[in-house]
Amino acid sequence: MLIIAIILFGMLAGAAAQLVVGKPAGGIDWSLALVAGLVGSFVGAIIVTAGWFRLKRRTAAPTP
């Protein structure tokens, strides 16, 4: 069930990205929407995780 939710969320995010960038004349390309949404969410997750680790390392007390 979670896999289906992730796929649907990726498709909706990709479709929204196509609407923001400029929808093609033929309508929304759902295969592009799926790929863009899933890859975009993966890249976003990497950025958030890297930022979290950097912040955690910066605020950690130095060990004696």
C-alpha positions as YAML, in Angstrom:
chain: A
units: angstrom
residues:
- id: 1
  name: MET
  ca: [0.00, 0.00, 0.00]
- id: 2
  name: LEU
  ca: [2.87, 2.35, 0.81]
- id: 3
  name: ILE
  ca: [4.43, 1.72, -2.60]
- id: 4
  name: ILE
  ca: [1.19, 2.76, -4.32]
- id: 5
  name: ALA
  ca: [1.04, 5.94, -2.23]
- id: 6
  name: ILE
  ca: [4.64, 6.81, -3.09]
- id: 7
  name: ILE
  ca: [4.01, 6.25, -6.80]
- id: 8
  name: LEU
  ca: [0.83, 8.36, -6.76]
- id: 9
  name: PHE
  ca: [2.52, 11.14, -4.80]
- id: 10
  name: GLY
  ca: [5.42, 11.11, -7.27]
- id: 11
  name: MET
  ca: [3.03, 11.35, -10.20]
- id: 12
  name: LEU
  ca: [1.18, 14.27, -8.63]
- id: 13
  name: ALA
  ca: [4.43, 16.08, -7.83]
- id: 14
  name: GLY
  ca: [5.68, 15.53, -11.38]
- id: 15
  name: ALA
  ca: [2.38, 16.73, -12.85]
- id: 16
  name: ALA
  ca: [2.53, 19.84, -10.67]
- id: 17
  name: ALA
  ca: [6.09, 20.45, -11.87]
- id: 18
  name: GLN
  ca: [4.92, 20.24, -15.48]
- id: 19
  name: LEU
  ca: [2.18, 22.76, -14.77]
- id: 20
  name: VAL
  ca: [4.67, 25.14, -13.16]
- id: 21
  name: VAL
  ca: [7.25, 24.81, -15.93]
- id: 22
  name: GLY
  ca: [4.69, 24.89, -18.72]
- id: 23
  name: LYS
  ca: [2.31, 22.12, -19.69]
- id: 24
  name: PRO
  ca: [2.93, 20.60, -23.12]
- id: 25
  name: ALA
  ca: [0.25, 21.04, -25.78]
- id: 26
  name: GLY
  ca: [-0.83, 17.39, -25.57]
- id: 27
  name: GLY
  ca: [-1.50, 17.51, -21.82]
- id: 28
  name: ILE
  ca: [0.48, 16.06, -18.97]
- id: 29
  name: ASP
  ca: [3.02, 13.36, -19.83]
- id: 30
  name: TRP
  ca: [2.35, 10.90, -17.00]
- id: 31
  name: SER
  ca: [5.49, 8.83, -17.54]
- id: 32
  name: LEU
  ca: [7.61, 11.97, -17.26]
- id: 33
  name: ALA
  ca: [5.54, 13.03, -14.25]
- id: 34
  name: LEU
  ca: [6.24, 9.71, -12.51]
- id: 35
  name: VAL
  ca: [9.98, 9.77, -13.18]
- id: 36
  name: ALA
  ca: [10.37, 13.46, -12.32]
- id: 37
  name: GLY
  ca: [8.38, 13.09, -9.11]
- id: 38
  name: LEU
  ca: [10.23, 10.02, -7.86]
- id: 39
  name: VAL
  ca: [13.70, 11.28, -8.80]
- id: 40
  name: GLY
  ca: [12.92, 14.71, -7.41]
- id: 41
  name: SER
  ca: [11.76, 13.28, -4.11]
- id: 42
  name: PHE
  ca: [14.88, 11.11, -3.88]
- id: 43
  name: VAL
  ca: [17.18, 14.06, -4.59]
- id: 44
  name: GLY
  ca: [15.23, 16.19, -2.08]
- id: 45
  name: ALA
  ca: [15.60, 13.47, 0.54]
- id: 46
  name: ILE
  ca: [19.36, 13.39, 0.01]
- id: 47
  name: ILE
  ca: [19.58, 17.19, 0.39]
- id: 48
  name: VAL
  ca: [17.49, 17.17, 3.59]
- id: 49
  name: THR
  ca: [19.52, 14.31, 5.09]
- id: 50
  name: ALA
  ca: [22.84, 15.96, 4.26]
- id: 51
  name: GLY
  ca: [21.64, 19.23, 5.77]
- id: 52
  name: TRP
  ca: [20.44, 17.47, 8.90]
- id: 53
  name: PHE
  ca: [23.80, 15.73, 9.39]
- id: 54
  name: ARG
  ca: [25.68, 18.99, 8.79]
- id: 55
  name: LEU
  ca: [23.52, 20.83, 11.33]
- id: 56
  name: LYS
  ca: [23.86, 18.02, 13.85]
- id: 57
  name: ARG
  ca: [27.63, 17.93, 13.44]
- id: 58
  name: ARG
  ca: [27.86, 21.73, 13.80]
- id: 59
  name: THR
  ca: [25.78, 21.87, 16.99]
- id: 60
  name: ALA
  ca: [27.37, 18.82, 18.64]
- id: 61
  name: ALA
  ca: [29.51, 19.55, 21.68]
- id: 62
  name: PRO
  ca: [33.20, 18.86, 21.17]
- id: 63
  name: THR
  ca: [34.41, 15.70, 22.84]
- id: 64
  name: PRO
  ca: [37.33, 16.05, 25.26]
...
